[in-house]
Structure formats: structure tokens, C-alpha cells
Amino acid sequence: MLEKSFAEVVQLSLPEDKRVSISAVTVGLSTVLSCAIQGTLRPPIIWKRNGIVLNFLDLEDINAVRSTGFVTSGLRAQIFRQKNQVPLPVPPVILVYPETQAQEPGMAASLHCYADGIPNPSIIWLKNGMDLQPRLSKQLSLIGAYTCIAKNDVGVDEDISSLFVEDSARKTRLSVGNMFYIFSDEGVTILQPNECEVRKHVKRSDRIVASYEEVCPKGEGDSPPKCTWASAVTVRDKYIYVTQPLQNRLLLVDTQAQKAVQVVETDPVPVKLHYDKSHDQVWVLSWGDLGKTHPTLQVVSQASVGEEHRVFRTQFQRVDDFFIPPTNLIITHVRFGFIFLKSETAVHKIDLETFHRVKTISLKNYSCVPAGMGYTHLSGYYFIHCQGRNSTLVPPQLIIDSVTDSVIGPNRDIVGRPYVSPDGRHVATPDYRSGLLRVQTVTFQGKLQLSHEFDLGLNISDLIFQPSFMESNQYSIVATSRSGTELLLANLSTGRREVLKTLKEPIPPESWSWNSANRLVVSSGLFGQFLVTPAAQSLFVLNGKQRSPHCELSDIKK
């Protein structure tokens, strides 16, 4: 018996002007994406992003991710593809500094305004309602109310900085962002960088307010006694949490009282902290012992409030490292983080509210053991720093799409740890093998472009982005050498770079056990021009605006 079967053929069509559909929507609002493929019968529709098939289409949690490249296709006899681009503009958000200040007659004053938004906002200044020439900051000597206004295509934001003139002006109060807290062998030094003035020194033998213990109790075989620190974070300009790995605890410093006020007991050898501002939590990674044989991940909830703080141990074991995306002016809430398990070719997505594992993303096909991560909200991309299973072959970075939680593939041939600028527009990766520093720009359409390649010949220890003092929405890179006296200053707007070689030798890498950054570099906040970086036997204060050393404190060690 002979049977015949016939496939049903459906005539499909897609108008030329619908092949690319652009649906603009402001962050926080909803939108509808429609598929314009038509046929005599309704064809089955597949939605894709970056080539990954979506099981469902829900953009509710995308926030400021640049949702471009959603593709629909009609199947059966004919295939049509429609590209849906979803730009997500964000209204400006601004900060001015200081909110108020008083100056003596004839003295100049500085007012600063920082704005972020998508697309980049333009900035204008008003004085008592009258227009001034737009600049990022103003040098002024006249009394008045100065209004900074930031505007882009989808909104406006403004704030006021008031300037008073008094015969005997009180000194404008400096925020914690203008003070450096230096944790050294001898205790805690509070430094005002402008005059290189030590405001206070908390000695290792000083007593903690709550428990009356010593700030740095003498350990076994610790002669002479000294303090040992590993990691520190600022919590809402109220506390500084700092790890004391050999005492198995955290020390809390009150930044208003400038005193050590409490200790929080942790699992043995706490070495890394991260402050999750979205949930007011401090995350703590402990090694268990100096051999890293029993690592655990703990959380301090309500880190900025309350009189007594405790750690909560999460369910995660064998944690080698963790990553929580940072917040900024326009991204104020983060729901998910990631953990890496020792020698495992995967990253595990975790819910920061419930402390539960959400998903495991395998990196096995790329032979990638994750060693670090970065994130930019402009494209919704995570960048994975990969290590191979052997030391001879190092895989390139991988890119993960935060919408689909899928691996898109390698990030070109770029190898190393990604550093992302606070506004998400720049991704810098130092390659310790070649000495190259490669910088990629993320466009507002979410595309990655290689913008700079600096041949440094340096093994970089630490890297930060410092906002430009002359242009809005621009940054300079400041990076330190792991083994030498060099410090890199690179302007990402012009591509100009300088290498300072006047710093002294850093702490030897073998003497710094807690991470790879044996020479940190730390800025004095969004509006601060100063940076600090340690040497083996001293501390250097740098003037980022003048791109030069400012002073050296020779009595601060390690």
C-alpha cells in the first residue's frame, strides 16, 4: 500500500519597513513588542536575543539593559526575520557638591555637578535663576544659589548648591568621601588629603567601644604586636567594615565618631567584603583556614542600622569567589549575584534576597574556570575572567547575556580581569602576559567597540576609573604596578597617557596573601581629586587633577 503525505505550505510576508522595529520605552515603564510577520495562517513565532531562543518574553526585570536584537521568525515553508530594537533611555540623575558652603570675602569657591542618564545629559548652571556658561564645575567668588540642571531626551533633573560669604567663615564640613581611612600595622589613620593632615590615629591598643577589646589584640607569636587587615567597605557613609583575618572577625569603625565601635565574629579567616547597597547587606568570604580548605560565604544584614550586628552563614560551600554587580545613580537595585566554586567550570546565579541558588550557567564548553566578573547595564553583559585548568593555556573572557543567562561566546581574544567604569561605558582589561591594557567602549545601543590599546609592559595590580575634571561623562584610568614603582594615568577621552615612576616599591606580592592587589589605589569619592596608594614603607597621596604626587607619609607601613 502506497501512502502520500503533503506538508502544509503557508505563504508568509514581512513588509520592508517592518524588518527593523524600534520601540523606545523609558526605564520603569512597560512596552509591547509586536511581530509583523503575516501569513494565510498564523505562523509559529520564535523570539531570540543574541541568537538564543527565548522560552518566554518578559522584559520586566531588564531595567536599563539595552534590549536590542530581539528577532522573530516565521517558520515552515518560508523564513522571515524581524529585528526589534528596544532602546531604554533613562532620565538624568544628578548630584551636586557641596550642598552649602561658606567662604571668606575674596576667596574662590568650587561647586561640582555630576550627572548620569541615557543618553548622556547636557549640563547647564544657573546663578539665582540666570544662565551661566555650562561647565562641569565652577570657580566662583560671588554669593548666591547655583542650580545645576541636567537634561536629555527623556527628562530633566536639577539641584542647588548655595554659596555664602562670611567675615569669619566656618570651614565647609567634609564628608567621609573626602577622608581616607588607612589601615596599617599600627592601627587606623584618618587622613585629610588636601593638607596631608592626619586628623586622628586609632592605635592598635585602643579599646573598642562595645566590647572594650583592643583594636588589634596580640596574636600567637605576634612580636612585636601588629594589626592585620585584608578588605574594607564603606556602608552608607556611616560605618567602615574591615576584616581582621587572623582574629576571625570584622571591625566596625563609626565614621562620624571616628572610633572603633564593634566587632562581628565570623568564620575563620575573613578575606573579602562587598557592600550590597540594594539590600543593606555586607557579604563576607572566609577561607576557613590559611590553606583555603573550608571556604564559606556569610552575610551581615541591616549593615547600616541597629546596635548589634551578626553574620548569617549562607548555604553555599566551597566558594572560591563571588560577584555582586555595583549600583550607580541610575541603577539603584540589584537582585542577583554570582558565586564561583573551586576549580568548577560554571558560575552560579544567586538571589540576593532569599540567598538561594537560582541557576547554574555552564562554562565547560569553553574550558573556563571563572576567576572574576564585571557587568555593564548598557548591554546587559557579564564579562567572565577565565582561567584554564592548566597554566599554559588561558581562555579569553566570556560574555554572558543577563536577559537569557546564556553564554554568547568569547569577548574577542581579550584575556584578563575586566574592570567596568561606574557608568558602564568602559570595560578595561589588563593582560598580565602581554602587558597590554585594552579598553572597550559600550555604546548606547549596547555594542562593544575596542577604543584603546595601551602597551604598558606592566603587570597591573589594581585599576580604578576617576571622573574627568574637565568633561562630563568622561573618565581617566589610574592603574598601579604589581612589582614596580610605576603608576599609569590614561585619559579615555583623548587617549593620552602618562606613567609616573616616582613612587616607591610596593608591598612584595609574597607578603600580601589576601588577594592579587598588593598595591591598591583608592580615590576620594565622586568629587574628590585625591587618590592614595601604599608602598612597602610609606603611603603616597596623589593629585588626580594635576596628575602628580601630592605628598608622602613615611610613618605608615603596610
Disulfide bonds with the S-S distance in Angstrom:
Cys113-Cys148 1.92
Cys196-Cys551 1.71
Cys216-Cys227 1.97
Cys368-Cys386 2.07
